[in-house]
């Protein structure tokens, strides 16, 4: 499968005491693709993911007292971007010979 670069973006919390954001992305197999913490001024996160998958993202705001907001969520369907393998054993042969009419 192909690797694609995905950008997750969000609008910051309006609360004035946000210390950081927790970012988590999982795929449709339940695998954790991203689990990270970013600064309070960060508004996007770029990561690599496999094609032909469904990604679910969750971003939460956390304050200095470690209170965590409810998650803001997004889903992205990453299409299959892998081309099929080429055909093999291609041959050509002469099947008829005719004289050209003048």
Secondary structure, 3 states (H helix, E strand, C coil): CCEEEEEEECCCCCCCCEEEEEEEEEECCCCEEEEEEEECCCCEEEEEEECCEEEEEEEEEEECCCCECCCEEEEEEECCCCCCCCCCCCCCCCCCCCCCCC
